[in-house]
Amino acid sequence: MQVVKQQTELAKLIRARRSIKKGYNNKMVTEETVTELLEGAIWAPTHGMRQPWRFIFVGENQKQDFAKKIASTYPEERQANREDYLNEPNAILVVIMEEGENQKKQDENFGATACMIQNFQLLAWEQQLGVVWKTNPHIYDPNVEKILDVQENERIIGFLHMGFFDEQPEKKDRIPVADKFTTFQVG
């Protein structure tokens, strides 16, 4: 039996999506847009229906103060650079995850949160909203956790930098599945 290779709209969307790291235009990313995207994104698979995520939205009106506070956790010689960096996107969504009580639940919660982030990125892409998942050193900094009121049983998974864009980055090829695929052999 030969499989016919037809690309569905979803398959096309998955292959078209890019991480948008810079080159944002001036169109505002609103809290309403982000919450609407999250309403769809949270339908990610989640073990035990734990839905271990929560979010902090940093919009245009909060961005400068936010960037200054987060940058202040860096050594003085890096603060201006980090502040500029955090002011570059039009908005930021901080994703915080509830930690699991053991390694299995920790891994399950991270997997669910990563799936939710992928859903968010795909839904955003449909609206020409660029997103990149950032895991800079500050997400592991206890001072940043304190600024963001991250609880003892939580951790920051990343900052999603967001912005509308005019130019799409070029596609970067993936390693073919055949190069990474094997079949288990009894033996």
C-alpha positions as CSV (number, residue, x, y, z in Angstrom):
1,M,0.0,0.0,0.0
2,Q,1.4,3.4,-1.0
3,V,0.8,6.4,1.2
4,V,-0.4,9.5,-0.6
5,K,1.4,12.5,0.7
6,Q,-1.0,15.3,1.0
7,Q,-0.3,18.3,3.3
8,T,-3.2,19.4,5.4
9,E,-3.5,23.0,6.4
10,L,-2.2,22.0,9.9
11,A,0.9,20.3,8.3
12,K,1.5,23.4,6.3
13,L,1.2,25.6,9.3
14,I,3.6,23.5,11.3
15,R,6.2,23.7,8.6
16,A,5.6,27.5,7.9
17,R,6.0,28.6,11.6
18,R,9.2,30.4,12.4
19,S,10.6,31.9,15.6
20,I,10.6,35.6,15.3
21,K,13.5,37.0,17.3
22,K,13.6,40.6,16.0
23,G,12.4,42.9,13.3
24,Y,9.1,43.5,15.0
25,N,6.9,46.3,13.6
26,N,4.9,48.8,15.7
27,K,1.6,47.0,15.8
28,M,0.6,46.6,19.4
29,V,0.2,43.1,20.9
30,T,-2.8,43.4,23.2
31,E,-3.7,41.5,26.3
32,E,-7.0,40.5,24.6
33,T,-5.1,38.9,21.6
34,V,-2.8,36.9,24.0
35,T,-5.6,35.7,26.2
36,E,-7.6,34.6,23.0
37,L,-4.6,32.7,21.8
38,L,-4.1,31.1,25.2
39,E,-7.8,30.0,25.3
40,G,-6.9,27.7,22.3
41,A,-3.3,26.8,23.4
42,I,-4.4,25.4,26.8
43,W,-6.0,22.5,25.0
44,A,-2.6,20.8,24.9
45,P,-2.3,17.3,26.2
46,T,-1.8,17.4,30.0
47,H,-1.2,14.4,32.2
48,G,-3.9,14.0,34.9
49,M,-5.5,17.2,33.6
50,R,-3.1,19.1,35.9
51,Q,-2.8,22.0,33.5
52,P,0.4,23.1,35.3
53,W,0.8,26.6,33.7
54,R,0.1,30.2,34.6
55,F,1.0,33.3,32.7
56,I,2.2,36.9,33.3
57,F,1.5,39.3,30.5
58,V,3.9,42.2,29.9
59,G,2.4,44.7,27.5
60,E,3.6,47.9,26.0
61,N,2.6,49.9,29.0
62,Q,4.5,47.7,31.5
63,K,7.5,46.7,29.3
64,Q,10.0,49.5,30.3
65,D,9.5,49.0,34.0
66,F,9.6,45.2,33.6
67,A,12.8,45.3,31.5
68,K,14.5,47.6,34.0
69,K,13.6,45.3,36.9
70,I,14.7,42.1,35.2
71,A,17.9,43.8,33.9
72,S,18.7,44.9,37.4
73,T,19.4,41.3,38.4
74,Y,22.4,41.2,36.0
75,P,25.9,42.5,36.8
76,E,26.0,46.3,36.3
77,E,28.0,46.1,33.1
78,R,25.3,44.0,31.4
79,Q,22.2,45.8,32.6
80,A,21.8,48.3,29.8
81,N,22.2,45.5,27.2
82,R,19.6,43.3,28.9
83,E,17.2,46.2,29.3
84,D,17.4,47.0,25.6
85,Y,17.0,43.3,24.8
86,L,13.8,43.0,26.9
87,N,12.4,46.2,25.4
88,E,12.8,44.8,21.8
89,P,9.7,42.7,21.6
90,N,6.2,44.3,21.5
91,A,5.1,42.2,24.5
92,I,6.3,39.4,26.6
93,L,4.4,36.4,28.1
94,V,6.1,34.8,31.1
95,V,5.2,31.2,31.3
96,I,5.3,29.7,34.8
97,M,4.9,26.0,35.5
98,E,3.9,24.2,38.6
99,E,6.6,21.7,39.5
100,G,5.7,18.1,40.0
101,E,6.1,16.3,43.3
102,N,8.4,13.7,41.8
103,Q,10.5,13.4,38.6
104,K,7.8,11.7,36.6
105,K,5.2,14.5,37.3
106,Q,7.9,17.1,36.8
107,D,8.6,15.7,33.3
108,E,4.9,15.4,32.5
109,N,4.3,19.0,33.6
110,F,7.2,20.2,31.4
111,G,6.0,18.2,28.5
112,A,2.4,19.6,28.8
113,T,3.7,23.1,29.1
114,A,5.9,22.7,26.1
115,C,3.0,21.4,24.1
116,M,0.9,24.4,25.2
117,I,3.7,26.8,24.1
118,Q,3.8,25.1,20.7
119,N,0.0,25.5,20.4
120,F,0.4,29.1,21.3
121,Q,3.1,29.7,18.7
122,L,1.1,28.0,16.0
123,L,-2.1,30.0,16.8
124,A,-0.1,33.2,16.9
125,W,1.5,32.4,13.6
126,E,-1.9,32.1,12.0
127,Q,-2.4,35.8,13.0
128,Q,1.0,36.9,11.8
129,L,2.1,37.3,15.4
130,G,5.7,36.3,15.8
131,V,6.8,34.4,18.9
132,V,10.1,33.1,20.2
133,W,10.5,31.0,23.4
134,K,13.4,32.5,25.3
135,T,15.2,30.6,28.1
136,N,17.8,33.2,29.1
137,P,19.7,32.9,32.4
138,H,17.4,35.3,34.1
139,I,14.6,32.7,34.1
140,Y,16.6,30.7,36.6
141,D,17.5,33.6,38.8
142,P,15.9,33.6,42.3
143,N,15.8,37.4,42.2
144,V,13.7,37.3,39.0
145,E,11.4,34.7,40.6
146,K,10.9,37.0,43.5
147,I,10.1,40.0,41.2
148,L,7.5,37.8,39.4
149,D,6.1,36.3,42.6
150,V,7.0,32.7,41.5
151,Q,6.0,30.4,44.3
152,E,8.1,27.7,45.9
153,N,6.4,24.9,43.9
154,E,6.8,26.8,40.6
155,R,9.5,27.6,38.0
156,I,9.7,29.9,35.1
157,I,9.7,27.9,31.8
158,G,10.4,30.9,29.6
159,F,9.7,34.3,28.4
160,L,7.7,34.3,25.1
161,H,8.9,37.4,23.2
162,M,6.1,38.5,20.8
163,G,5.6,41.0,18.1
164,F,4.0,41.5,14.7
165,F,6.5,41.4,11.8
166,D,6.8,42.4,8.1
167,E,9.5,40.1,7.0
168,Q,9.5,36.3,7.6
169,P,12.8,34.6,8.3
170,E,14.0,32.0,5.9
171,K,13.2,28.3,6.5
172,K,15.9,26.3,8.1
173,D,15.9,22.7,6.9
174,R,15.5,19.9,9.5
175,I,17.5,16.7,9.7
176,P,15.6,14.1,7.8
177,V,13.6,11.7,10.0
178,A,15.3,8.8,8.3
179,D,18.6,9.9,9.9
180,K,17.1,9.8,13.4
181,F,14.7,6.8,13.1
182,T,15.4,3.1,13.9
183,T,13.2,0.1,14.5
184,F,13.6,-2.0,17.6
185,Q,15.1,-5.4,16.8
186,V,14.7,-8.4,19.1
187,G,18.0,-9.9,19.5
